[in-house]
Structure formats: C-alpha cells, structure tokens
C-alpha cells in the first residue's frame, strides 16, 4: 500500500450514527404514500377516527416540521446558542389547509429537505457538531441530538401514517 494513501476515520461514532440514521424511514414514508394513493387515493384522506390525522395531514405536518427543523439547524450553526420557540401543530393543521392541499407536494418537500440537510450534515466539521441551541422541550441540544429528535419525529409519524392506511387509530 502506498504511503501517501490516507483514510479519514471519524473518531466520533455518534456523528456517524446520526448521519446514517437521518434518512432512515424515508423509503417507508414514500411507500405509505404510494399505498394510500393507490386506486382512487381515498386512503390519503381517511381518518381512522375523528381525532386522528389522515396520511395526507400527517405528510403536511411532517413537511412543516421539516421546514422548522431545517431552519433550526441553520440557526444553530450560524448563531450562538439560539432559543427556539415552540410551535402549535394543531394551529398549523387548521390554518394551513392540511386537509385540502395535495399530499404529494408535502412528500416532495420532506424528501428534498431531508436530502439537502443530510448533505449539509455530512459537510460539518467536528466542532460544528458541538454547536448548541435551546429546544423548547428538550433544553440544550447539539447537532447530533437535533438529528436524533428529527429521526424520532419522522419515525413516530411514519408509524402513525401506516396505522392510518390500515384504519387503525
């Protein structure tokens, strides 16, 4: 082996795990959309019960959450320990027409933002992963924790969407 060949090894397994998990569940989300959209697309709008969201509403919620999370990541990287405001997801759903807008638009936005953010995360230097912000629920978070929160949020709603397709609340 040549002496000038060098391999970069990340010493921080937490960053590697965060990067690897960040795009998890996207294929499953797209599959759920395809299942719900099949035929007449009726399953996109079906609510398992009156208090539950439909697949379409879940997708719009996830799109808005991705927008917020994307801005939060950028604020954390560009500002000194910003404080993030809480948001009222029900007000968003009621005010932004989750029940009437095309779910495909929301899915496109989710997939695009996750891929753009994954590329940004991959470019970050180790010291940038240590940047912090104040989350309204979790307190101080660094970039790796931001990724964990984003992954957990998506995973939770993918399960909720799958249950909605199956008619389970």
N, C-alpha and C positions, 0 to 999 in steps of 0.2 A: 504494500500500500504506500502511496506517495506521502511524503512528509507535509506537503502543502494542502492536503485534503483535510478539511475541518468539518466537523459536525456540530451544529448548535444543539445543545441539550438544555431544556428548560429545567431548572432546579426546583421550580415551584409546581408540584403536582396539582395544586388547587387551580392554577391557571389553566393547565392542560385539561383537567376535568371540566372546568367551566366552559372552555371553548368547545370541547367535544359534546357537551350536553345542550348547548344553546340552541341548536337547530333540531334537537330531538322533538318528536311529536308533530312536525310539520307535515310529513307524508301522511300520517294518520288523520290529521285535520283535513287535508285535501281529499282523502278517501271518504271521510264522513260527508264532506260537501258533495262529492260525486254520488254517494249513496242517497243522500237526501234530495239531490237534484234530478235523479233518475226518473224517468217517466214524466209525469206532469209536474214534478217539483213540489208537490203538495207537502212533502215531509219537511221542506225547508221552513215552512210557516207553522207547522203543527206544534202546539204546546202540550206537553204531557199532562199538565194541569194548569188552571188559570194563573197560578202564582209562579210558574216556571217560564223560562225563556225558550223560544224555538231555536233551531240551529241557526237560522238567519240572524236572529237577535244576538245570539252568542258570538257569531262571527263579527257583527258590528261592534259589540263590546270589546272583543279581542283587538280589533283594528284600532279603536280609540285608546285602549290600554297600550298597544304597541307605539302609537304616536307619543303618548305621555312618557312611556319608558325610554323612548329614543331621545326625547328632549332632556329627560333627567340624566341619562348617561352623558350627554354632551355638556350639560351644566356641571356635572361632577368633574368632568375632565378640564373644563375651561374656567371654573370658578373655585374659590376656596371654600370648601365645606358648605355648599348651599343647603338651605332648608326647603324641602319640597312640601307643597300644600297637598292636603287630602283632596280627593275628588269624589263626587256623588255619582256613582254609576247609574243609579236609577234616574236621576235628573238627565243624564246624558241620553239614556234609552228613551225617555219620554219626550225630550226636546229635539232629538236629532233623527227621529223617524226610523228607528231600528226596525220597526215592523213593516215598513213600506219600501225601504231602499234595497237595491239589488245586493244579495249576499255575495255574489261573485266579486263585486268591487271590494268588499271588505276582505275577502280571502286574498285577493291580489295584493292589497296593501300589507296585510300581515306577512305574507311570504316575502315581499320586497323588503320590508323593513328588517325582518329577521336576517336576511342575507346581507343587506348593507351593514347592519350592526355587527354581524359575525366577522365581516371583513375589517371593520374598524377595530374590533376587539383583538383580532389577530395581529394587528399592527402596533398595538400598545406596548410600550416599554415596561419592564417590571415595576418601575417606580410609578407609572401611571395606574397600574392595578391597585396601588395603595391609596389612591385618591379616595376621598370620602364625601358623603353627603348625609343629611339628616332626613331619614324617611319618616313619614307621619305615623307609621305603625311600628316599624322595626327599630327606630332610633338610628344611630350611626351605622352606615353601611359603606363598604368599599366596593370596588368594581366587581370582584368575584361574588360578593353577596348580592349585588344588583342582578347578576346573571342568575343566581340561584332563585331569587324572587321571581324573575321573568320566566324561568323554566317551570317553576312550580305553578305559577298562574296559568300558563298555557296548558300544562298537564291537567290541571283541575277542570278547565273548561272544555278540553278535548273529551274527557270522560263525561261531562255534562251534555255535550253535543251528541255523543254516541248514545247516551241514555235517551235523549230527546228523539233521535231517529227510531229507537226501539219502542218509544212510547212509555218509557219508564221515568218517573219523577225522582 
